[in-house]
Amino acid sequence: MYSNFMQHATEYVKQAVKEDEAGNYSKAFRLYMNALEYFKTHLKYEKNPKIKETITQKFVEYLRRAEEVKAILDSGGDGPNSNSNTAAAAQQKTKAKGGDGKGGEDPEQAKLRAGLDSVIIREKPNVKWSDVAGLENAKQALQEAVILPVKFPQFFTGKRRPWRAFLLYGPPGTGKSFLAKAVATEADSTFFSVSSSDLVSKWMGESEKLVSNLFQMARDNAPSIIFIDEIDSLCGQRGEGNESEASRRIKTELLVQMQGVGNDDQKVLVLAATNTPYALDQAIRRRFDKRIYIPLPDLKARQHMFKVHLGDTPHNLKESDFEYLAQKTEGFSGSDISVCVKDVLFEPVRKTRDAKFFRKRSNGMWVPCKPTKRGAVEITLQELDAQGLGSKILPPPIKRADFEKVLSRQKPTVSKADLEVQERFTKEFGEDG
């Protein structure tokens, strides 16, 4: 049935090219758009992945030419009887855009690149590998892809090539973006951090140009890493009822660019994160040669997280207390633990604010205390401040009881149903981190 769609598409393309070469741009544009519709319909039903890939590449090629023809029309080049200088100028512009012209980068491309310039992370996020608790397999795989090829290029000879595309997936708050920050810090590469809003434009055809320019910028600045957070928002399943034309074109361009990165052996790594791996388009999923599950932190990882988040804040917790907290937070994500510690950090401040008794230490600093404590003075924070002693007030160190108080009111945010979905995906398509 759908072979007819392909025949129609091919016929329209032949006519479009003929009219295009004759300078009948209005006709050519309409014919290109008709051909694209038939290509799109055929892709919806085609099952063979190799054929789909070939058609997708043709689709992108003709889509680009259609946009170039549209640019000529917008410039006043409606056909052979139009102002020849205007049409020629527009054609020259499209040639420059395709890289055939001699005049360098055209203004439109320069504008797109300037817009993408903000996604380049120029300052290191200062997150080291040691700050990432657990996830040893994920860290090792990323080091193989990012650190080793730059530091030891002689390792990658013959058929040995570094990994080119990583998908990090797992429940929300497990540290996928945090791991990407560690990559940005540790790698001696240009780091592009991209969200869907950076690549989606309200202007027809501009979104896929942004994708194309992003990858070209990455190649120009190689070695480089493109990190796409929440990739599912850009690359959901094709053919869904709520899928827009713009969304389809972005996915098609991303597929073509990722295929190009892999085949051309450029020093570009694509790193993407998602909480909903099943929502990803199958073709996009296949482009990621490593799909790594970032699970909830285990006991040791949770223990390490409490220490990292507490940092050098004054506390009197022992190693046994950190072990106790790790046991109490089974099922918590890294984000949950971070929120818990943030809440705990304010407990001493709350105690100081509400205290009715303070005592003066030998170093001249005032700390809140119980009324039975030796040297306790009945006075409030406001009264001490009114006496000009505000800078001499210190909150007490954090205690285990502060954590117990916060944990009594905090619950984990990841449900068992969420975990089952992630684990099922890992069995089918992924690998443990």
DRENVEX-806112 format. One record per residue (C-alpha): x, y, z; residue in one letter. Coordinates in pm, 1 decimal, decimal comma. Each point is the difference from the previous one (the first is absolute). Layout:
N
{u->X; v->Y; w->Z; code->A}
...
This chain:
433
{u->0,0; v->0,0; w->0,0; code->M}
{u->260,6; v->254,1; w->110,9; code->Y}
{u->222,0; v->-60,0; w->-305,5; code->S}
{u->-241,1; v->240,5; w->-177,1; code->N}
{u->103,4; v->274,0; w->241,8; code->F}
{u->362,4; v->-46,9; w->-103,8; code->M}
{u->-89,0; v->9,4; w->-370,2; code->Q}
{u->-196,0; v->321,9; w->47,9; code->H}
{u->285,8; v->152,8; w->200,4; code->A}
{u->255,6; v->-88,6; w->-267,7; code->T}
{u->-219,9; v->139,8; w->-277,7; code->E}
{u->-52,1; v->328,3; w->185,9; code->Y}
{u->375,3; v->29,2; w->66,7; code->V}
{u->80,5; v->-42,8; w->-372,4; code->K}
{u->-247,8; v->273,6; w->-90,2; code->Q}
{u->124,4; v->226,7; w->282,1; code->A}
{u->364,5; v->-32,2; w->-107,4; code->V}
{u->-96,0; v->73,4; w->-362,0; code->K}
{u->-192,0; v->316,7; w->98,1; code->E}
{u->276,0; v->97,0; w->246,1; code->D}
{u->266,9; v->-16,7; w->-272,3; code->E}
{u->-222,8; v->203,1; w->-232,1; code->A}
{u->-32,9; v->270,0; w->264,7; code->G}
{u->-375,2; v->-53,5; w->55,0; code->N}
{u->38,0; v->22,2; w->377,6; code->Y}
{u->-368,2; v->31,9; w->94,5; code->S}
{u->-83,1; v->-322,6; w->-185,2; code->K}
{u->314,0; v->-173,0; w->126,9; code->A}
{u->-80,5; v->87,5; w->361,7; code->F}
{u->-353,4; v->-143,5; w->-23,5; code->R}
{u->129,6; v->-319,0; w->-163,5; code->L}
{u->274,7; v->-43,5; w->262,5; code->Y}
{u->-257,9; v->36,5; w->278,4; code->M}
{u->-228,0; v->-258,9; w->-166,8; code->N}
{u->294,0; v->-240,6; w->-29,5; code->A}
{u->88,6; v->51,9; w->368,7; code->L}
{u->-356,0; v->-86,1; w->104,2; code->E}
{u->18,4; v->-331,2; w->-187,7; code->Y}
{u->347,3; v->-76,1; w->140,3; code->F}
{u->-134,0; v->68,2; w->349,3; code->K}
{u->-300,7; v->-228,9; w->-49,2; code->T}
{u->223,3; v->-276,8; w->-136,0; code->H}
{u->231,3; v->29,0; w->303,4; code->L}
{u->-299,9; v->-52,8; w->226,4; code->K}
{u->-59,1; v->-348,7; w->-143,7; code->Y}
{u->349,6; v->-112,2; w->-101,4; code->E}
{u->135,7; v->-274,8; w->230,9; code->K}
{u->346,2; v->-60,4; w->-146,7; code->N}
{u->243,7; v->217,3; w->204,9; code->P}
{u->255,2; v->34,8; w->-284,9; code->K}
{u->-264,0; v->113,1; w->-248,2; code->I}
{u->-142,2; v->239,7; w->262,1; code->K}
{u->344,1; v->148,2; w->52,0; code->E}
{u->55,0; v->51,6; w->-373,1; code->T}
{u->-340,8; v->163,8; w->-43,1; code->I}
{u->61,6; v->217,8; w->307,1; code->T}
{u->322,7; v->131,1; w->-152,5; code->Q}
{u->-181,0; v->75,1; w->-327,3; code->K}
{u->-278,0; v->170,6; w->196,0; code->F}
{u->249,0; v->230,2; w->174,7; code->V}
{u->181,3; v->72,6; w->-329,5; code->E}
{u->-321,0; v->106,9; w->-178,7; code->Y}
{u->-129,6; v->183,4; w->305,6; code->L}
{u->315,0; v->212,1; w->3,9; code->R}
{u->-32,6; v->76,0; w->-370,3; code->R}
{u->-367,4; v->91,2; w->46,0; code->A}
{u->102,8; v->247,8; w->270,2; code->E}
{u->267,1; v->145,7; w->-227,1; code->E}
{u->-259,9; v->42,9; w->-276,9; code->V}
{u->-230,8; v->165,1; w->254,3; code->K}
{u->282,4; v->241,8; w->85,8; code->A}
{u->29,2; v->87,9; w->-370,6; code->I}
{u->-376,4; v->61,1; w->-18,2; code->L}
{u->10,5; v->215,6; w->313,0; code->D}
{u->276,1; v->205,4; w->-163,0; code->S}
{u->-224,4; v->73,2; w->-299,0; code->G}
{u->121,7; v->-274,2; w->-235,8; code->G}
{u->-341,5; v->-132,9; w->-108,9; code->D}
{u->110,2; v->-142,5; w->-333,3; code->G}
{u->192,8; v->62,5; w->-321,4; code->P}
{u->-183,9; v->331,8; w->-58,6; code->N}
{u->81,6; v->141,5; w->342,5; code->S}
{u->281,4; v->236,5; w->79,3; code->N}
{u->301,9; v->-208,0; w->-105,5; code->S}
{u->238,5; v->181,3; w->233,2; code->N}
{u->-218,5; v->-74,0; w->303,6; code->T}
{u->-39,1; v->-366,6; w->-90,7; code->A}
{u->372,2; v->-36,4; w->-70,0; code->A}
{u->83,7; v->162,1; w->334,8; code->A}
{u->-234,4; v->-238,3; w->178,1; code->A}
{u->150,2; v->-297,4; w->-184,3; code->Q}
{u->347,9; v->119,5; w->96,0; code->Q}
{u->-117,0; v->16,1; w->360,8; code->K}
{u->-121,6; v->-361,7; w->-9,5; code->T}
{u->329,6; v->-108,2; w->-154,3; code->K}
{u->192,3; v->169,3; w->278,8; code->A}
{u->-226,4; v->-172,7; w->252,0; code->K}
{u->82,6; v->-337,3; w->-151,4; code->G}
{u->371,1; v->74,4; w->14,3; code->G}
{u->52,8; v->33,1; w->-376,5; code->D}
{u->33,9; v->377,3; w->-8,5; code->G}
{u->323,1; v->184,3; w->49,7; code->K}
{u->-136,8; v->276,1; w->218,9; code->G}
{u->29,0; v->-181,2; w->333,1; code->G}
{u->-278,3; v->-44,1; w->255,1; code->E}
{u->-326,7; v->168,7; w->-94,3; code->D}
{u->-173,1; v->239,6; w->244,9; code->P}
{u->-283,6; v->-243,5; w->78,2; code->E}
{u->241,7; v->-273,4; w->104,1; code->Q}
{u->201,4; v->249,1; w->203,7; code->A}
{u->-320,0; v->100,3; w->182,5; code->K}
{u->-87,3; v->-363,5; w->77,3; code->L}
{u->351,0; v->-68,0; w->128,9; code->R}
{u->-7,8; v->310,3; w->214,1; code->A}
{u->-322,9; v->-128,2; w->156,9; code->G}
{u->164,7; v->-336,1; w->73,1; code->L}
{u->309,6; v->164,9; w->146,6; code->D}
{u->-175,8; v->22,9; w->337,5; code->S}
{u->-21,3; v->-381,5; w->29,9; code->V}
{u->380,7; v->-34,4; w->10,5; code->I}
{u->114,5; v->-51,5; w->359,6; code->I}
{u->310,6; v->215,6; w->23,0; code->R}
{u->59,8; v->-36,1; w->375,1; code->E}
{u->48,8; v->-343,8; w->152,5; code->K}
{u->-290,3; v->-96,9; w->233,8; code->P}
{u->258,0; v->-122,1; w->257,5; code->N}
{u->-157,9; v->-345,5; w->48,9; code->V}
{u->268,1; v->-270,1; w->15,3; code->K}
{u->-36,5; v->-374,1; w->-61,3; code->W}
{u->52,4; v->-51,5; w->373,6; code->S}
{u->-306,9; v->215,5; w->72,1; code->D}
{u->-220,3; v->-248,1; w->-188,1; code->V}
{u->-100,4; v->-271,5; w->245,8; code->A}
{u->-6,3; v->-354,0; w->-141,5; code->G}
{u->-78,6; v->-45,6; w->-372,2; code->L}
{u->342,0; v->-154,7; w->-59,7; code->E}
{u->-96,0; v->-163,6; w->-333,5; code->N}
{u->-143,7; v->327,4; w->-133,6; code->A}
{u->309,2; v->196,5; w->107,4; code->K}
{u->232,8; v->-258,7; w->-151,9; code->Q}
{u->-187,6; v->-1,1; w->-333,4; code->A}
{u->-0,6; v->381,3; w->-14,8; code->L}
{u->371,5; v->13,1; w->79,2; code->Q}
{u->60,0; v->-243,0; w->-288,4; code->E}
{u->-196,2; v->232,4; w->-228,7; code->A}
{u->115,6; v->339,8; w->124,3; code->V}
{u->330,5; v->-6,8; w->188,3; code->I}
{u->202,9; v->-279,7; w->-158,1; code->L}
{u->-36,7; v->101,8; w->-370,3; code->P}
{u->126,9; v->351,8; w->77,6; code->V}
{u->282,1; v->-97,1; w->238,5; code->K}
{u->105,1; v->-323,6; w->-171,9; code->F}
{u->-96,8; v->16,8; w->-370,2; code->P}
{u->249,0; v->-278,2; w->-74,3; code->Q}
{u->-233,1; v->-246,0; w->180,6; code->F}
{u->-263,8; v->38,8; w->-272,0; code->F}
{u->152,2; v->-155,6; w->-309,3; code->T}
{u->-127,8; v->-251,8; w->-251,8; code->G}
{u->-361,1; v->-91,1; w->66,3; code->K}
{u->8,7; v->131,1; w->360,2; code->R}
{u->-210,2; v->317,1; w->10,8; code->R}
{u->-133,1; v->194,5; w->299,6; code->P}
{u->-372,9; v->-6,2; w->72,6; code->W}
{u->-185,5; v->274,7; w->-182,7; code->R}
{u->-347,8; v->19,0; w->153,2; code->A}
{u->-115,7; v->-61,1; w->358,2; code->F}
{u->-354,0; v->-10,2; w->135,1; code->L}
{u->-27,5; v->39,1; w->377,7; code->L}
{u->-344,8; v->-100,4; w->123,7; code->Y}
{u->-160,8; v->-69,2; w->334,9; code->G}
{u->-245,0; v->141,1; w->255,4; code->P}
{u->-1,5; v->376,2; w->65,2; code->P}
{u->266,6; v->129,6; w->236,6; code->G}
{u->250,1; v->-286,4; w->-31,8; code->T}
{u->287,6; v->216,7; w->-121,4; code->G}
{u->-11,7; v->-13,8; w->-381,5; code->K}
{u->55,8; v->374,6; w->-41,6; code->S}
{u->249,9; v->-3,8; w->288,6; code->F}
{u->199,3; v->-266,1; w->-186,0; code->L}
{u->-5,4; v->221,6; w->-310,1; code->A}
{u->142,6; v->286,2; w->210,7; code->K}
{u->282,5; v->-230,7; w->108,4; code->A}
{u->69,2; v->-76,6; w->-366,8; code->V}
{u->6,8; v->375,4; w->-75,3; code->A}
{u->245,3; v->57,4; w->286,7; code->T}
{u->233,5; v->-291,3; w->-65,0; code->E}
{u->4,8; v->-1,3; w->-380,6; code->A}
{u->239,2; v->218,8; w->-193,7; code->D}
{u->-273,9; v->61,3; w->-258,3; code->S}
{u->-246,8; v->267,9; w->-107,1; code->T}
{u->-325,0; v->-71,2; w->185,0; code->F}
{u->-338,5; v->89,9; w->-153,4; code->F}
{u->-287,1; v->-26,5; w->249,4; code->S}
{u->-329,4; v->4,5; w->-191,2; code->V}
{u->-367,3; v->-11,0; w->98,6; code->S}
{u->-301,5; v->-33,5; w->-230,2; code->S}
{u->-67,6; v->375,2; w->26,9; code->S}
{u->341,7; v->70,9; w->-156,8; code->D}
{u->-88,8; v->-198,7; w->-311,5; code->L}
{u->-369,6; v->74,4; w->-49,9; code->V}
{u->-86,4; v->309,7; w->-202,1; code->S}
{u->-337,5; v->144,2; w->-93,4; code->K}
{u->130,2; v->67,7; w->-353,2; code->W}
{u->-61,9; v->-260,4; w->-267,2; code->M}
{u->314,6; v->-199,9; w->-75,6; code->G}
{u->222,1; v->175,8; w->254,5; code->E}
{u->-0,5; v->-276,1; w->263,8; code->S}
{u->172,1; v->-256,6; w->-221,5; code->E}
{u->249,6; v->266,7; w->-106,9; code->K}
{u->79,3; v->55,8; w->367,4; code->L}
{u->63,2; v->-374,4; w->40,9; code->V}
{u->220,6; v->-5,2; w->-310,1; code->S}
{u->195,6; v->306,0; w->116,0; code->N}
{u->42,0; v->-142,4; w->349,7; code->L}
{u->168,4; v->-312,5; w->-137,5; code->F}
{u->210,6; v->204,2; w->-242,3; code->Q}
{u->115,5; v->224,5; w->285,6; code->M}
{u->85,4; v->-311,3; w->201,9; code->A}
{u->208,2; v->-134,3; w->-289,8; code->R}
{u->170,5; v->336,8; w->-47,3; code->D}
{u->90,9; v->6,3; w->371,5; code->N}
{u->90,5; v->-369,8; w->31,9; code->A}
{u->70,0; v->-178,8; w->224,1; code->P}
{u->-343,7; v->89,2; w->130,9; code->S}
{u->-301,8; v->-136,7; w->185,9; code->I}
{u->-365,9; v->76,5; w->-71,1; code->I}
{u->-215,0; v->-59,6; w->308,0; code->F}
{u->-376,0; v->-7,6; w->-67,6; code->I}
{u->-201,2; v->-3,5; w->322,3; code->D}
{u->-356,4; v->-140,9; w->-3,0; code->E}
{u->48,9; v->-126,3; w->-355,6; code->I}
{u->-345,6; v->-162,9; w->8,6; code->D}
{u->-157,7; v->346,2; w->-32,2; code->S}
{u->172,1; v->32,7; w->-339,7; code->L}
{u->-7,7; v->-358,9; w->-120,0; code->C}
{u->-325,2; v->-167,1; w->97,5; code->G}
{u->-146,8; v->-284,5; w->-207,3; code->Q}
{u->-65,6; v->95,2; w->-361,3; code->R}
{u->-354,3; v->-34,0; w->-125,5; code->G}
{u->-161,3; v->97,2; w->331,0; code->E}
{u->-325,2; v->193,8; w->-34,3; code->G}
{u->132,8; v->312,6; w->170,5; code->N}
{u->324,7; v->11,9; w->-198,8; code->E}
{u->50,2; v->323,0; w->-190,9; code->S}
{u->166,0; v->47,2; w->-339,5; code->E}
{u->282,3; v->197,3; w->165,9; code->A}
{u->59,7; v->-283,8; w->246,9; code->S}
{u->27,5; v->-252,8; w->-284,1; code->R}
{u->252,2; v->214,1; w->-183,0; code->R}
{u->215,4; v->48,2; w->313,1; code->I}
{u->9,4; v->-377,6; w->56,3; code->K}
{u->88,9; v->-65,8; w->-362,1; code->T}
{u->285,0; v->252,7; w->9,0; code->E}
{u->127,6; v->-136,9; w->333,1; code->L}
{u->0,5; v->-353,4; w->-144,6; code->L}
{u->197,9; v->111,7; w->-304,0; code->V}
{u->251,2; v->198,6; w->206,8; code->Q}
{u->56,1; v->-279,3; w->253,1; code->M}
{u->53,5; v->-247,6; w->-281,1; code->Q}
{u->251,2; v->242,3; w->-150,6; code->G}
{u->188,9; v->36,5; w->329,3; code->V}
{u->39,9; v->-376,9; w->25,4; code->G}
{u->100,7; v->-62,6; w->-360,6; code->N}
{u->235,7; v->294,9; w->-41,9; code->D}
{u->197,4; v->-98,6; w->311,2; code->D}
{u->-2,1; v->358,5; w->120,1; code->Q}
{u->108,7; v->71,6; w->354,9; code->K}
{u->-355,6; v->77,8; w->109,0; code->V}
{u->-180,4; v->-182,9; w->279,4; code->L}
{u->-377,5; v->23,1; w->32,6; code->V}
{u->-113,2; v->-37,6; w->360,1; code->L}
{u->-372,6; v->1,4; w->76,2; code->A}
{u->-214,2; v->-49,9; w->310,1; code->A}
{u->-362,4; v->-103,3; w->46,5; code->T}
{u->-234,9; v->-109,1; w->277,9; code->N}
{u->-233,0; v->-171,6; w->-247,7; code->T}
{u->204,5; v->-224,0; w->-233,6; code->P}
{u->-307,6; v->-174,7; w->-143,6; code->Y}
{u->-121,6; v->337,4; w->-132,5; code->A}
{u->303,5; v->23,8; w->-230,5; code->L}
{u->-38,3; v->-64,1; w->-370,4; code->D}
{u->144,9; v->-342,2; w->-89,5; code->Q}
{u->228,6; v->137,4; w->-271,4; code->A}
{u->143,4; v->257,2; w->243,2; code->I}
{u->47,9; v->-269,7; w->263,7; code->R}
{u->199,3; v->-212,6; w->-245,8; code->R}
{u->237,6; v->289,2; w->-64,8; code->R}
{u->126,3; v->-26,6; w->360,0; code->F}
{u->260,0; v->-276,3; w->4,3; code->D}
{u->10,4; v->9,4; w->381,9; code->K}
{u->-325,8; v->15,8; w->198,2; code->R}
{u->85,0; v->13,3; w->369,5; code->I}
{u->-249,2; v->-32,3; w->285,4; code->Y}
{u->59,3; v->248,7; w->280,2; code->I}
{u->-181,1; v->-165,4; w->293,5; code->P}
{u->-89,1; v->121,1; w->347,4; code->L}
{u->314,3; v->25,3; w->215,5; code->P}
{u->96,5; v->-306,2; w->204,2; code->D}
{u->91,8; v->2,1; w->369,9; code->L}
{u->363,9; v->105,0; w->-48,7; code->K}
{u->-94,2; v->266,8; w->-253,0; code->A}
{u->-263,2; v->149,7; w->234,7; code->R}
{u->254,1; v->9,1; w->281,9; code->Q}
{u->244,9; v->183,7; w->-226,8; code->H}
{u->-272,1; v->243,8; w->-113,8; code->M}
{u->-81,2; v->106,7; w->356,4; code->F}
{u->367,6; v->80,0; w->55,0; code->K}
{u->38,0; v->188,9; w->-330,9; code->V}
{u->-312,6; v->211,0; w->50,1; code->H}
{u->87,7; v->75,6; w->362,0; code->L}
{u->350,9; v->103,5; w->-107,9; code->G}
{u->190,6; v->209,7; w->255,2; code->D}
{u->-312,4; v->124,1; w->182,3; code->T}
{u->63,4; v->-41,5; w->376,9; code->P}
{u->-148,9; v->-327,2; w->126,7; code->H}
{u->68,1; v->-269,7; w->258,7; code->N}
{u->-101,7; v->-306,5; w->-205,8; code->L}
{u->218,8; v->-311,2; w->13,1; code->K}
{u->46,7; v->-267,4; w->-268,0; code->E}
{u->-261,6; v->-215,2; w->174,2; code->S}
{u->-249,2; v->287,1; w->-30,6; code->D}
{u->53,2; v->22,4; w->-376,3; code->F}
{u->-51,9; v->-377,9; w->-25,6; code->E}
{u->-323,3; v->36,1; w->199,1; code->Y}
{u->-125,6; v->277,8; w->-229,6; code->L}
{u->79,5; v->-208,3; w->-309,7; code->A}
{u->-203,7; v->-289,6; w->142,0; code->Q}
{u->-290,9; v->230,6; w->84,1; code->K}
{u->-18,6; v->135,6; w->-356,9; code->T}
{u->-56,7; v->-321,0; w->-199,7; code->E}
{u->-182,3; v->95,2; w->-323,1; code->G}
{u->115,9; v->364,5; w->9,2; code->F}
{u->145,3; v->154,0; w->-315,4; code->S}
{u->309,0; v->220,4; w->0,2; code->G}
{u->-230,8; v->299,7; w->-37,7; code->S}
{u->-205,7; v->-110,4; w->302,6; code->D}
{u->316,4; v->-20,9; w->210,5; code->I}
{u->112,8; v->342,5; w->-123,1; code->S}
{u->-336,6; v->152,1; w->100,9; code->V}
{u->18,2; v->-175,5; w->338,3; code->C}
{u->348,6; v->139,7; w->74,5; code->V}
{u->-103,6; v->350,1; w->-113,7; code->K}
{u->-287,5; v->-13,3; w->248,0; code->D}
{u->231,3; v->-127,0; w->275,1; code->V}
{u->248,6; v->281,7; w->-64,3; code->L}
{u->-268,0; v->246,0; w->113,0; code->F}
{u->-83,2; v->-184,2; w->324,4; code->E}
{u->279,3; v->173,4; w->202,1; code->P}
{u->-114,8; v->336,2; w->-141,9; code->V}
{u->-357,9; v->-73,7; w->111,8; code->R}
{u->123,5; v->-98,8; w->345,8; code->K}
{u->197,9; v->323,6; w->27,1; code->T}
{u->-292,7; v->209,6; w->-119,7; code->R}
{u->-243,0; v->-155,7; w->252,4; code->D}
{u->241,9; v->-32,7; w->295,1; code->A}
{u->-87,6; v->164,8; w->332,6; code->K}
{u->337,2; v->-69,1; w->166,2; code->F}
{u->356,7; v->60,3; w->-120,4; code->F}
{u->340,1; v->-43,7; w->154,6; code->R}
{u->325,9; v->178,1; w->-70,6; code->K}
{u->298,1; v->-214,1; w->-100,7; code->R}
{u->358,8; v->73,4; w->98,8; code->S}
{u->66,4; v->132,8; w->-351,2; code->N}
{u->-270,4; v->265,5; w->46,1; code->G}
{u->-258,2; v->-167,5; w->-227,3; code->M}
{u->-359,6; v->-52,9; w->116,8; code->W}
{u->-174,6; v->-334,1; w->-64,0; code->V}
{u->-356,8; v->-113,8; w->81,2; code->P}
{u->-28,1; v->-241,3; w->293,0; code->C}
{u->-240,0; v->-164,5; w->245,5; code->K}
{u->-101,6; v->200,6; w->309,1; code->P}
{u->176,1; v->-257,9; w->222,3; code->T}
{u->332,7; v->45,8; w->-176,2; code->K}
{u->271,5; v->166,2; w->209,0; code->R}
{u->35,7; v->367,7; w->-94,5; code->G}
{u->-343,8; v->11,5; w->-170,1; code->A}
{u->-143,1; v->352,5; w->-33,1; code->V}
{u->-369,4; v->58,4; w->-70,7; code->E}
{u->13,0; v->210,7; w->-314,3; code->I}
{u->-125,2; v->-22,3; w->-359,4; code->T}
{u->171,5; v->33,6; w->-337,4; code->L}
{u->-167,8; v->337,6; w->-57,1; code->Q}
{u->111,8; v->131,5; w->339,1; code->E}
{u->360,5; v->-106,6; w->-59,8; code->L}
{u->-9,9; v->167,0; w->-339,9; code->D}
{u->-143,3; v->318,8; w->154,0; code->A}
{u->302,9; v->7,8; w->230,7; code->Q}
{u->230,0; v->-3,6; w->-303,7; code->G}
{u->97,4; v->-365,4; w->46,0; code->L}
{u->-155,4; v->-129,3; w->-324,8; code->G}
{u->337,4; v->-89,2; w->-150,5; code->S}
{u->92,2; v->-191,8; w->317,4; code->K}
{u->-287,3; v->-253,3; w->-26,1; code->I}
{u->72,5; v->-352,6; w->-129,2; code->L}
{u->-252,1; v->-277,0; w->-76,5; code->P}
{u->76,8; v->-338,4; w->162,1; code->P}
{u->157,9; v->-286,1; w->-198,8; code->P}
{u->-229,9; v->-243,1; w->-183,4; code->I}
{u->-96,2; v->-314,9; w->194,4; code->K}
{u->-142,3; v->-336,4; w->-97,1; code->R}
{u->-326,3; v->103,7; w->167,0; code->A}
{u->-33,1; v->280,6; w->-258,8; code->D}
{u->3,4; v->-259,9; w->-278,1; code->F}
{u->-251,1; v->-220,2; w->182,5; code->E}
{u->-235,5; v->296,6; w->36,9; code->K}
{u->14,0; v->80,5; w->-374,5; code->V}
{u->-22,4; v->-364,9; w->-109,9; code->L}
{u->-313,9; v->-48,0; w->210,3; code->S}
{u->-183,3; v->234,0; w->-239,2; code->R}
{u->174,4; v->-81,9; w->-331,5; code->Q}
{u->-94,8; v->-286,3; w->-232,6; code->K}
{u->175,9; v->-134,7; w->-312,8; code->P}
{u->-125,3; v->144,2; w->-330,6; code->T}
{u->56,6; v->-304,7; w->-225,8; code->V}
{u->-281,8; v->-255,8; w->-0,6; code->S}
{u->36,2; v->-378,1; w->-38,5; code->K}
{u->-191,5; v->21,7; w->-328,3; code->A}
{u->259,9; v->244,6; w->-136,6; code->D}
{u->281,5; v->-234,1; w->98,4; code->L}
{u->-168,4; v->-301,1; w->-162,5; code->E}
{u->-25,9; v->188,8; w->-330,6; code->V}
{u->369,8; v->98,0; w->11,0; code->Q}
{u->111,2; v->-352,8; w->89,5; code->E}
{u->-210,7; v->-149,7; w->-279,7; code->R}
{u->162,7; v->237,9; w->-250,9; code->F}
{u->345,4; v->-100,8; w->130,7; code->T}
{u->-77,6; v->-369,2; w->-59,5; code->K}
{u->-116,8; v->72,5; w->-354,3; code->E}
{u->238,4; v->270,9; w->-122,9; code->F}
{u->244,5; v->127,1; w->264,1; code->G}
{u->279,0; v->-83,2; w->237,5; code->E}
{u->47,9; v->66,2; w->369,7; code->D}
{u->199,2; v->306,5; w->103,3; code->G}
